[in-house]
Amino acid sequence: MNVGYVDDSDRFFCTSCWSAEANAGHRLAKVLDDEEEGPDDNFWIVDDCAKCRRRIKYKDVRLLT
């Protein structure tokens, strides 16, 4: 499941704030996902949303090309 996004300036956004950023013309570069399967199932990465400062907890980053 997507739990956040990263724009082309490497700023992190929660799902709630991303729609406003997309409408403002920011380009999506990466999607943050919380459903990685593997031996490190208990390993989480945490970043703060650049807009609302909410903590985004994710396991995997998918690059968009």
C-alpha positions, 0 to 999 in steps of 0.5 A: 500500500502506498503510504507516501510520495517523494517529489523530483526535489527529494522532498517526502510527502504523506498521502494527505499532502501529496495531492496539493503538491501535485496540483501545484505542479510538483512531479512525482519521483518515488512512491513509499510502500509499506508492504515489502516482503522479506527477512527484514519484515520488522525494519521500517524507515521513517521520514517527516512530511515536508508540508505537515511534518507527519511521520511517514513510516515505510519499508520500500521505495519504488522509483518511477521512471 
